[in-house]
Amino acid sequence: MSGRFLLLGSLLLVGLVVGALTFGLLTSGGSGGPSVSVVELEERKVIHLVEDHVIFVFNDGDPIALSDDAQHVGDTVVFCESSRLFESPAHGEKFDVLGHYFGGPAARGLARYPVIRDGDLVRADINEEIEGPARGAVKPIEPAGDFCV
């Protein structure tokens, strides 16, 4: 009799695990992560999801997702319309619109996240952070105007 209970218990456990995995995939859309509308991103060019610490940038039809972490004591960056740079109000770090280091105490450019197109959405895979390029590794885009900070 104990062999039957062991078999039934094992089958029940496998069923529960498969059910939990299936439910998780169905409710998260498979990839999860913060997302924005492709149409809205194309129109606005830069969308900062403050609560998720993710910035989406429409880069000549190729969306990218950046971390808003300025890498200095937990500071975050904001987009400056006049300079067209990401700037940290706290310590003055500056990054071009593609996240490349431009100035300030940061050692690297902004971290990136892989982007997944999901129908009419662009989703950031925040579980796969990619370290930004080292200071000086990439020539940044020059500011368009005055700095905000």
Buried (B, 14 or more C-beta within 10 A) or exposed (E): EEEEEEEEEEEEEEEEEEEEEEEEEEEEBEBBBBBBBBEBBEEBEBBBBEEBBBBBBBEEEEBBBBBBBBBBEEBBBBBBEEBBBBBBBBBBBBBBBBBBBBBBBBEBBBBBBBBBEBEEBBBBBBEEBEEBBEBEEBEBBEBEEEBBB
